[in-house]
Structure formats: structure tokens, C-alpha cells
């Protein structure tokens, strides 16, 4: 698939230890994903809420992902970049 090829390219270009983590946020849109870098950790939070109206009324579905990754020694917080 196109996404897999892109991932492979990312991984290949990052094999010099620059890639800290890959987080699968499939099913989330970019505005639902928050990345914060604080206290030597990268926190990834993805939250998605849906509302459906059925014959019985409203049904809500909610899903979230929380990941915390520690920065390797010697990596400063302002060096961290991320992309979706």
C-alpha cells in the first residue's frame, strides 16, 4: 500500500537512531492528535468521539490512545519533531 511504502521510506531514512517512535493513529484526524514534549518525555494523546442517532436515541462512541516515550539521554526537548 502507499502508506506502507511511505512508512518504509521514513524508517529507512531514520535508521540512524533519529526515529524515536511510530504511533499508529489510524482512525483519528490530525486535530484529534496532541503531542507534548515535557520533562524528558514525549506524550502522544489521540481522542476521537462520535455521536450517532439511532431509534433508541443518541449513542456515543469514544476511543483514545495514550503513549509516553522517554527521550534518549543527550536529546534535548527542542530537538523533537513529529509528523502525521
Rosetta blueprint (number, residue, H / E / L):
1 X L
2 X H
3 X H
4 X H
5 X H
6 X H
7 X H
8 X H
9 X H
10 X H
11 X H
12 X H
13 X H
14 X L
15 X L
16 X L
17 X L
18 X L
19 X L
20 X L
21 X L
22 X L
23 X L
24 X L
25 X L
26 X L
27 X L
28 X L
29 X L
30 X H
31 X H
32 X H
33 X E
34 X E
35 X E
36 X E
37 X E
38 X E
39 X L
40 X L
41 X E
42 X E
43 X E
44 X E
45 X E
46 X E
47 X E
48 X E
49 X E
50 X E
51 X E
52 X E
53 X E
54 X E
55 X L
56 X L
57 X E
58 X E
59 X E
60 X E
61 X E
62 X E
63 X E
64 X E
65 X E
66 X E
67 X E
68 X E
69 X E
70 X E
71 X L
72 X L
73 X L
74 X L
75 X L
76 X L
77 X H
78 X H
79 X H
80 X L
81 X L
82 X L
83 X L
84 X L
